[in-house]
Amino acid sequence: MKREFQLASRRKFFSQTAGAMAILGAIALQRGQAAEKAATNPFAYDVSHLQKTDPKLITYEETARWKAPHAEAKRIAIGPEDTLYLCSGNYLTARNRSGDRGLEIALAEPSRCCAVEKDGTIYLGLRDHIEVFDAKGQRKATWDSPGKKSWITGMATTENEVYAADAGNRVILRYDKSGKLVRRIGEKDKERNIPGFIIPSPFFDVEVSRDGLLRVNNPGRHRMELYTADGDFEGSWGSASMGIKGFCGCCNPINLALLPDGRFVTCEKGLPRVKVYRTDGQFESVVAGVESFVANGKACGPSDCTAGGLDAAVDAQGRIYILDLVTGDVRVMKHRA
């Protein structure tokens, strides 16, 4: 039987994070303002001003769009020659920039995430374990599950390591290429000044930058965090805010990608939007705003926001691919000249 991801209650979650309290305050203020404007409905909650992005902030344009090949699309990743790999349903499918289908691997259960090496080796995350395939789609290995609660939602690789974001256990798993679990990164540790991850819903991601540091989203704290391969906490940036520069809702950002120069691409749910931040965490621009993902925004309800969401991947030319988890659309976004 499929085991449901254990989510923290909103009441308990909001009581534990100062950032969430700020969000509650902002929501209360907006409700009050809406009540003054809507005499026919004193309880109106007006967030219409958040549904439209200032055009001056949008620095990307859509150049192509196509559908994911199967339902229940989860994640995307870029492989050799800028090939896009999609995890959707019980399949991993490779497609070129035009959306033409290439390699496809059929699986016994839903694919959750993947990372692809330069030689085409595929590390595929299923719910509670990792499987390895060669460039032709032949299974090479199945790694042991790291634990009963594991819920793998993000992956990244280096020359010698494989990293997996385990949302169920709220930890980053570091493996060697043989599948040996070397280290658990990010578990709360006061002596090492590690705050611990707050993951209220199954959205947890990891990337490795050229400097060797891990970039990890901590959605419950509304920020990005940096770690060494040995698990040392190097710093963080981000804040809870309904404004465009911050991260809103109970738990954002949900996914991330890195541009070739190290800048961040972040994805949010609730108010679905994709943004770019500089390497120091300063907001730079919007790739696509809330108005681009109408159906996605409606999928996230007030009491349960596990539905909806976006994912992003970046190719060698700096093009940003956005996956809409609700519609299954894949958009190719290019920076405006």
RAFENPE-V26815 format. One record per pair of residues at least 6 apart in sequence whose C-alpha atoms are under 8 Angstrom apart, sorted by the first residue. I is the first residue (numbers start at 1). GAP is how many residues later the second one is. Records with the same first field share a line. If there is no record, write none. Layout:
BEGIN
I=GAP, GAP
END
This chain:
BEGIN
5=146, 163, 196, 197
6=162, 195
7=193, 194
8=192, 193
9=191
10=240, 293
13=7, 187
14=6, 7, 236
15=6
17=203, 204
19=202, 203, 220, 221
20=201, 220, 229, 230
22=218, 219
23=217, 218, 219, 225, 226
26=216
30=15, 16, 17
31=12, 13, 14, 15
34=8, 9, 10, 11, 12
35=6, 7, 8, 9, 10
36=6
38=6
50=192, 193, 221, 240
51=220, 238, 239, 240
52=237, 238, 239
53=236, 237, 238
57=228, 229
58=227, 228, 229, 230, 231
59=226, 227, 228, 276, 277
60=226, 227, 228, 273, 274, 275, 276
61=226, 272, 273, 274, 275
62=269, 270, 271, 272
63=268, 269, 270, 271
64=34, 267, 268, 269
65=264, 265, 266, 267
66=33, 263, 264, 265
67=261, 262, 263
68=18, 20, 260, 261, 262
69=19, 24
70=18, 19, 21
71=17, 18, 257
72=16, 17, 253, 254, 256
73=13, 14, 15, 16, 250, 252, 255
74=12, 13, 14, 37, 38, 39, 237, 251
75=11, 12, 13, 37, 38, 39, 236, 237, 248
76=8, 9, 10, 11, 37, 38, 235, 236, 237, 247
77=7, 8, 9, 37, 38, 39, 235, 236, 237
78=6, 7, 37, 38, 235, 236, 237
79=6, 36, 37, 38, 39, 41
80=36, 37, 38, 39, 40
82=14, 15, 233, 234
83=11, 12, 13, 14
84=10, 11, 12, 13
85=7, 8, 9, 10, 29
86=6, 7, 8, 9
87=6, 23, 24, 25, 26, 27
88=22, 23, 24
89=20, 21, 22
90=16, 17, 18, 19, 20, 21
91=13, 14, 15, 16, 19, 20
92=12, 13, 14, 15, 19
93=8, 9, 10, 11, 12
94=7, 8, 9, 10
95=6, 7, 8
96=6
97=235
103=33, 34
104=33
105=32
109=17
110=16, 17
111=13, 14, 15, 16
112=12, 13, 14, 15, 40, 41, 42
113=11, 12, 13, 39, 40, 41, 42
114=8, 9, 10, 11, 40, 41, 42
115=7, 8, 9, 40, 41, 42
116=6, 7, 41
117=40
119=16
120=14, 15
121=11, 12, 13, 14
122=10, 11, 12, 13
123=7, 8, 9, 10
124=6, 7, 8, 9
125=6, 27, 28, 29, 30, 39
126=25, 26
127=23, 24, 25, 26
128=17, 18, 19, 20, 21, 22, 23, 24
129=13, 14, 15, 16, 17, 21, 23
130=12, 13, 14, 15
131=8, 9, 10, 11, 12
132=7, 8, 9, 10
133=6, 7, 8
134=6
143=36
144=35
146=35
149=19, 20
150=16, 17, 18, 19
151=15, 16, 17, 18, 51
152=12, 13, 14, 15, 16
153=11, 12, 13, 14, 49, 50, 51, 52
154=10, 11, 12, 50, 51, 52
155=7, 8, 9, 10, 50, 51, 52
156=6, 7, 8, 50, 51, 52
157=6, 51
158=50
160=16, 17
161=13, 14, 15, 16
162=12, 13, 14, 15
163=9, 10, 11, 12, 43
164=8, 9, 10, 41, 42
165=6, 7, 8, 39, 40, 41
166=6, 7, 38
167=32, 34, 35, 36, 37
168=34
170=16, 17, 26, 27, 28, 29
171=13, 14, 15, 16, 26
172=12, 13, 14, 34
173=8, 9, 10, 11, 12
174=7, 8, 9, 10, 11, 55
175=6, 7, 8
176=6
183=47, 48
184=47
185=42, 45, 46
186=8, 9, 10, 11, 41, 45, 47
187=7, 8, 9, 10
188=6, 7, 8, 9
189=6, 7
192=40, 41
193=40
194=38, 39
197=21, 22, 23, 24
198=20, 21, 22, 23
199=19, 20, 21, 52
200=19, 20, 50, 51
201=50, 104, 105
202=104
203=16, 51, 52
204=12, 13, 14, 15, 50, 51
205=11, 12, 49, 50, 51
206=8, 9, 10, 11, 50
207=7, 8, 9, 49, 50, 51
208=6, 7
209=6, 49, 53
210=52
212=16, 17
213=13, 14, 15, 16
214=12, 13, 14, 15
215=9, 10, 11, 12
216=8, 9, 10, 11
217=6, 7, 8, 36, 37, 38, 39
218=6, 7, 34, 35
219=31, 32, 33, 34, 35
220=30, 31, 32
221=18, 19, 30, 31
222=16, 17, 18, 24, 25, 26, 29, 30, 31
223=13, 14, 15, 16, 17, 24, 29, 30
224=12, 13, 14
225=8, 9, 10, 11, 12
226=7, 8, 9, 10
227=6, 7, 8
228=6
237=43, 44
238=8, 9, 43
239=7, 8
240=6, 7, 8, 9
241=6, 7
242=6, 7
245=38
247=6, 21
248=23
249=21, 22
252=15, 16, 17
253=13, 14, 15, 16
254=12, 13, 14, 15, 55, 56
255=11, 12, 13, 55, 56, 57
256=8, 9, 10, 11, 55, 56, 57
257=7, 8, 9, 55, 56, 57
258=6, 7, 55, 56
259=6, 55, 56, 59
260=54, 56, 57, 58
262=16, 17
263=13, 14, 15, 16
264=12, 13, 14, 15, 17
265=9, 10, 11, 12, 47
266=8, 9, 10, 11, 46
267=6, 7, 8, 42, 43, 44, 45
268=6, 41, 42
269=27, 28, 31, 36, 39, 40, 41
270=26, 27, 28, 29, 30, 31, 35, 38, 39
271=19, 26
272=17, 18, 21, 24, 25, 37, 38
273=13, 14, 15, 16, 17, 20, 37
274=12, 13, 14, 15, 36
275=8, 9, 10, 11, 12, 13
276=7, 8, 9, 10, 11
277=6, 7, 8
278=6
287=46
290=7
293=31
295=31, 32
296=12, 13, 28, 29, 30, 31
297=11
299=6, 8, 9, 27
300=6, 7, 8
307=19
308=16, 17, 18
309=15, 16, 17
310=12, 13, 14, 15
311=11, 12, 13, 14
312=8, 9, 10, 11
313=7, 8, 9
314=6, 7
318=16, 17
319=13, 14, 15, 16
320=12, 13, 14
321=9, 10, 11, 12
322=7, 8, 9, 10, 11
323=6, 7, 8
324=6
END
